[in-house]
Amino acid sequence: MSLISIENLFVTFGEGSQTVRAVQDVSIDVAAKGSCGLVGESGSGKSTVLRAMCGLAPVASGRILIDGVPVPEPRDIAFTRRVQMVFQDPYGSLHPKRTVDATLSEPLRIHGVKGRDAKVIRALEDVGLDPRFRFRYPHQLSGGQRQRVAIARALMLEPEILLLDEPTSALDASVQAEVLNLLNRLRAQRGLTFLMVSHDLAVIDFMCDDIVVMKQGQVVEAIDREALAGGRSTQQYTRELLEASSYVEAAAG
């Protein structure tokens, strides 16, 4: 059984003539400790899938299940212990008037977890930050450091699943590589399951075992890493994304 199952998902916004079908009949399965990437151009619906899973986007029809059990509506405290999300903008996702310590301690306080000081220090070390960063504010950190704090916050409750919404797209190329390597290391060490979104197929190929290609709210192809590397994609759109990603990667190199 898959740890994550998304079945025939539809997400719509607005009503009547203003209705926008952001996601249409999307089905995705992710095995426990696996990594699945959603890739597509801007507006393809990939981030909306993650938001629907978290309860941040309205599900018109379809089902989202964890371990074969439909997720509750609204999402409950047990869900937040199992599933956490890392957002695209590391500055916007951190409260500007809260120290790193306050940001990392908050989920522990909400869930009544003891030993907060030790857990905060360990979390910082796990993401490659010195404990001295504890009492700094977001504006005192670089973009890469802010995203490391955001990742640490997502891991404070020791979830099984991380939803990653373009977690490195706002970072410089060199910092992006560092954060991607960090995420891969954490996944291996903690046995995490990833569902990751990116517009860059090269990033998804590096991070994910399985790849779901989306266009205009629909899945156009599901392919694994080996098939993609072997040039066995059946869709021209996927090949175009790969060419564009390769160009960007070459330019960055």
C-alpha positions in Angstrom: 0.0 0.0 0.0 1.2 3.5 -0.8 1.8 5.9 2.1 0.3 8.8 0.0 -2.6 8.2 -2.3 -4.2 11.0 -4.3 -7.2 9.7 -6.2 -9.0 11.5 -9.0 -8.4 14.9 -7.4 -10.3 18.0 -8.7 -9.6 21.5 -7.3 -11.7 24.4 -8.5 -11.8 28.1 -7.5 -14.6 30.5 -8.1 -18.1 29.9 -9.4 -20.1 30.1 -12.6 -18.4 31.8 -15.4 -15.5 32.6 -13.1 -14.7 29.0 -12.3 -11.1 27.9 -12.6 -10.3 24.2 -12.7 -6.8 24.3 -11.2 -6.5 20.5 -10.9 -8.4 18.0 -13.0 -8.6 14.2 -12.2 -5.1 13.9 -10.8 -4.0 10.6 -9.2 -0.6 10.1 -7.6 0.8 7.3 -5.4 3.9 7.6 -3.3 5.5 4.7 -1.5 6.7 4.9 2.1 10.2 6.4 2.1 9.8 7.2 -1.6 10.2 10.5 -3.4 7.8 11.7 -6.0 8.2 15.0 -8.0 5.6 17.1 -9.6 6.9 19.1 -12.5 5.4 21.5 -15.0 5.4 25.1 -16.1 3.9 27.9 -13.9 0.1 27.5 -13.6 0.2 23.7 -14.3 -1.5 23.0 -10.9 1.4 21.2 -9.2 1.6 23.5 -6.2 -2.2 23.3 -5.8 -2.0 19.6 -5.4 0.3 20.1 -2.3 -2.0 22.8 -1.0 -5.0 20.6 -1.3 -3.2 17.9 0.6 -2.6 20.3 3.4 -6.1 21.6 3.4 -5.0 25.0 2.0 -6.9 24.6 -1.3 -10.6 23.4 -1.8 -11.1 19.8 -2.9 -14.1 19.7 -5.3 -13.9 15.9 -5.6 -11.6 13.0 -5.2 -9.7 11.6 -2.2 -6.4 12.1 -0.4 -5.3 9.2 1.8 -2.4 8.6 4.2 -1.8 4.9 4.8 -5.1 4.1 3.2 -7.1 6.4 5.5 -8.7 9.6 4.1 -7.2 12.7 5.6 -9.6 14.6 8.0 -11.4 17.8 7.1 -10.3 20.1 8.5 -6.8 18.7 9.0 -6.3 17.7 12.7 -3.3 17.8 15.0 -2.4 14.2 14.2 -2.1 15.1 10.5 0.3 17.9 11.3 2.5 15.5 13.2 2.8 13.2 10.2 2.8 15.8 7.3 4.7 19.0 7.1 5.4 21.5 4.3 8.3 23.6 3.2 7.3 26.6 1.1 9.1 28.3 -1.8 9.9 31.7 -0.1 12.0 31.2 3.0 11.6 34.8 4.0 7.9 35.0 3.6 7.3 31.7 5.5 9.2 32.9 8.6 7.7 35.4 11.0 9.9 38.5 10.7 9.5 39.4 14.4 10.3 36.0 15.8 13.7 34.6 16.5 14.8 31.3 15.1 14.4 29.9 18.6 10.8 31.0 18.8 10.0 29.7 15.3 11.4 26.2 16.1 9.9 26.0 19.6 6.4 26.9 18.6 5.3 23.5 17.1 6.8 21.8 20.2 4.9 24.1 22.5 1.6 23.5 20.6 2.0 19.7 20.7 3.2 19.7 24.4 6.6 18.3 23.6 9.2 18.6 26.4 12.9 19.2 26.2 12.5 22.1 23.8 16.0 23.6 24.2 17.8 20.4 23.3 15.5 19.7 20.4 16.0 23.2 19.0 19.8 22.9 19.2 19.7 19.4 17.6 17.4 20.7 14.8 19.8 23.5 13.9 22.8 21.1 13.9 20.8 18.7 11.7 20.4 21.4 9.0 23.9 22.6 9.3 23.5 25.7 11.4 25.5 26.7 14.4 23.4 26.9 17.7 24.3 30.6 17.9 21.7 31.2 15.1 19.0 30.4 17.7 18.4 34.0 18.7 18.7 35.7 15.3 15.8 37.1 13.3 15.1 36.2 9.7 16.5 39.5 8.4 19.8 38.6 9.9 20.1 35.4 7.8 20.9 34.7 4.2 18.3 33.1 1.9 20.0 29.7 2.3 20.1 30.0 6.1 16.4 31.0 6.2 15.4 28.0 4.1 17.5 25.7 6.5 15.5 27.2 9.4 12.2 26.5 7.5 13.3 22.9 6.9 14.3 22.5 10.6 10.8 23.9 11.6 9.2 21.3 9.4 11.1 18.5 11.0 10.6 19.5 14.7 7.6 17.1 15.1 9.5 14.3 13.3 7.0 13.9 10.5 6.9 11.0 8.1 6.1 13.1 5.0 7.6 16.4 3.7 5.7 18.4 1.1 8.3 20.5 -0.7 6.9 23.4 -2.8 9.8 24.8 -4.9 12.1 24.8 -1.8 15.1 26.1 -3.6 13.8 28.2 -6.5 14.4 31.5 -4.6 18.0 30.6 -3.9 21.3 31.1 -5.9 22.5 28.1 -7.8 25.3 27.2 -5.4 23.1 27.5 -2.4 20.3 25.6 -4.2 22.7 22.6 -4.6 23.6 22.7 -0.9 19.9 22.7 0.2 19.0 19.9 -2.2 21.9 17.8 -0.9 20.7 18.6 2.7 17.2 17.4 1.9 18.5 14.2 0.3 20.6 13.5 3.4 17.7 14.1 5.8 15.5 11.9 3.8 18.0 9.0 3.9 18.7 9.5 7.7 15.1 9.8 8.8 13.3 7.6 6.3 11.2 10.5 5.0 8.7 10.4 2.2 8.9 13.4 -0.2 6.3 14.9 -2.5 8.1 17.7 -4.2 7.1 20.4 -6.7 9.4 22.2 -9.1 9.2 23.8 -12.5 12.7 22.5 -13.1 12.9 18.9 -14.3 16.6 18.7 -13.6 15.9 19.4 -9.9 13.1 16.8 -9.8 15.3 14.2 -11.6 18.1 14.8 -9.0 15.7 14.5 -6.0 13.0 12.1 -6.9 12.6 8.4 -7.9 9.3 9.0 -9.6 8.2 11.9 -11.7 4.7 13.2 -12.5 4.5 15.8 -15.3 1.6 18.2 -15.2 0.2 20.6 -17.7 -2.9 22.8 -17.4 -4.1 21.0 -14.3 -3.7 17.5 -15.6 -1.2 14.7 -15.5 0.3 14.2 -18.9 2.9 11.6 -18.0 4.2 9.5 -15.0 7.7 8.2 -15.4 10.5 7.0 -13.2 14.0 8.4 -13.1 15.6 5.5 -15.0 13.1 5.8 -17.9 13.6 9.5 -18.0 17.4 9.1 -18.1 17.1 6.5 -20.8 15.1 8.8 -23.0 11.9 6.7 -22.8 9.5 9.6 -22.2 6.4 9.3 -24.4 5.4 13.0 -24.2 6.9 15.8 -26.2 6.0 18.2 -23.4 8.2 16.2 -21.0 11.1 16.3 -23.5 10.7 20.1 -23.8 10.9 20.5 -20.0 14.0 18.3 -19.9 15.6 20.4 -22.7 14.8 23.6 -20.9 16.1 22.3 -17.6 19.3 21.1 -19.2 19.8 24.5 -20.7 19.3 26.3 -17.4 21.6 23.8 -15.7 24.3 24.3 -18.3 24.0 28.1 -18.0 24.3 27.9 -14.2 27.3 25.7 -14.5 
